[in-house]
């Protein structure tokens, strides 16, 4: 009887050890799978936001230059319309990664850019006659965009890197 209890204890101990080992292995595999899934997703999200910021900057500076120097209708499509289209595509690409509030703000910035573009197109190679309020709204869009990117990029180190200015 005593030997039977030892044998049963050994069997139960072996089975419980195997179960615990299998459970720990399973937890490790699940954790690794989550890392394999989430790390690329975070990387794609961050790259998409940074890409949208780059497209925003391209459109912002091209519109700013055209507003200050004038833009001919012949080069308007290449110099302003294309960067605006690229910025719109970027907004559409990152909408799944950002909050709906940020998406609305990005689209508001796009509408400001389009309004300016229309004024530049109408001016046809001359400086557009924009109201001060319009210029202020346009120039504030850069700070608004920085704030959106800063809110959406979750890593403080990455935010510092994106907005760092080397002296």
Secondary structure as UniProt FT lines:
FT   HELIX           2..69
FT   HELIX           73..76
FT   HELIX           77..81
FT   HELIX           82..94
FT   TURN            95..97
FT   HELIX           100..123
FT   TURN            124..125
FT   HELIX           132..152
FT   HELIX           156..162
//
